[in-house]
Amino acid sequence: MPDSLTLDLYHAARGFEERLTRHLAKALKTEHDIALSPAQLGFLAALICGENTASDVARRMGISRQATQKQAASLVGLGYLVVSPDPIRRNQSRITFTDSGVQLMALCRAKLAEWDADLTAEAETLRRAAAIMTRALPE
């Protein structure tokens, strides 16, 4: 079987994402007594600022709309998100951050910025690699 750089990159990216969400969950719990699972943090990371629809998030994450709605509902229950009907697209729900959700995301970004220090020596190389990976397989 031939070696594949694409497969190596896939595994490296997935492994990095999994470790990142685990470490972030642990840091939030330890430093701020915020208990979120890595899956919940991954879901929050997939949201864009402003409004999101369950369909858009599902597509972005590669999960079902039902799984998206279930994850959103759990985060609504924790006070980080609001899910409301879309008045224009009646079969859609809008997902937005609450003020607490915005504060949570600010905490997460601050923690990620701390960890960026470990990447500083390779920052330019990593930025080039990220750009190459983005261009490698266009939509």
Number of C-alpha atoms within 10 A of each C-alpha: 3 4 7 9 9 11 10 10 13 13 12 12 12 11 11 12 14 15 13 17 19 17 13 20 20 18 16 17 14 11 8 11 10 13 14 17 15 19 14 17 18 16 18 20 13 15 19 12 9 9 14 18 22 22 18 16 22 18 13 12 15 10 12 14 16 12 12 20 19 13 15 23 17 13 21 18 10 13 14 21 21 18 20 12 13 14 10 7 10 8 8 16 19 18 24 22 24 15 12 13 19 15 13 18 17 12 14 18 13 12 14 13 11 11 12 12 10 10 12 11 10 9 13 11 12 13 11 11 13 12 11 11 14 11 10 10 7 6 5
